[in-house]
Amino acid sequence: MDIHGRSQPWGKLVKVDTESEVLLVNREYTVGRRKGCDLSFPASKLVSGDHCKIVQDERSGLVWLEDTSTNGTVINMSKLVKKQVHMLQNGDVIYFVYREMLCTAVCG
């Protein structure tokens, strides 16, 4: 805690298209459509009620994302499935909603 009794952020989430950010100070965050989630997206039907949780390990400082969704979460273009856990690193790109782009050129 700092001199004002507040916890120092251990990380942040930055929304790519607007660069707005959420500072992470708690050890665990829930993400989803539900009103009770720490990061709530109530207008998005593609985000599950309880989509995922982001947890910082108190001892090691490592940060994990656990998918709890129906549709999955995409990290750096790799899709996680329900109950899969992924260690997060600085610069990771997380998609709570992801739609694959159609390939309009020859792929190969």
N, C-alpha and C positions, 0 to 999 in steps of 0.2 A: 504494500500500500504506500501511496505517496503521503506527503505531509498533510494533505487535506482529507485523508481517510478513504480515498478512492483507489481502486485497483488500477494498475498500469495495463494498457492493452498488450496482449501477447501476439496479436495478429489482427488482420483486417480482411474483409471481403470487399472487393471493388466491382461494381456493376460495370461491365465492359462498355456498353453503349452510352452511358451517361457519366461514368467515372465517379458516381456517388459511392460513398463507402460506409461500411458498418465496422466499427472498432470492436474487437472481441476481447472482453475482459473476464467473462465467466468461463468456467472450465468446460461447460457443456451447453450446446445450442441445439434446439430442435427447429427444423425447417419443414414447412408444409402449408396446406391451405387452411387448416384449422385456426380459429381465432387464438387459441391458447399457445400456439407455437411462438418461439422467440423471434423467428423470421417468418412472417406470415404473408402468403400470396393468395388472399381469399378470392380474387377475381379469376384466377387461372384454373380452369377445369383440368388441365393436364398435369398439375402438381397434385400429388396425393395429399390426403388429410394429414398424415404423418409421413413426410417424404424421406427425410434422412436426419441424422444427427451428426454434429461435429463436436469432437471431444478432444481436449488437450490433456495428456497424461501429466499429472502433477509432478511425478518424480523425474521422468525423462524429458518432459517438455515436448515430446512428439505429439503430432496432431493427426487424428484419425477421422475419416468420414465413414459412417455406416449407413448403407442404403436400407430404408424401411418401406420403400414405395412399391407400387404395383408396376409402374412403367419403367423403373430404373433411373439411374443418375449417370451422366456421362462426365468423365474426368479426362481431360487431354485426349478426347476422341475415343476413349475406351469406355464401354458401357459396363456399369456395375449392375448386378442383379440383387434382388431382395436378400438381405442379411449379409451381403458381401461387404467387407471392410477394406478400406484403402488408406494408406498413410499419405497425408497431404504434405506437399513441399511448396516453398515459396515460388510463386509464378504459375501454379496449377490453374487450369481453367475448368470450372465446374459448370455444367449445364443441368439445371433442375428440370428444364423442358428442352428437348432436343428433337428436331425433325431432320432426318437425313436429306441432304440436297440430292436432287436427281443429277445423274451424270449426263451432260449434254455433249460431251466430246468422247473420242475413242479413249477408253481407259486401258492402260496396259503398260 
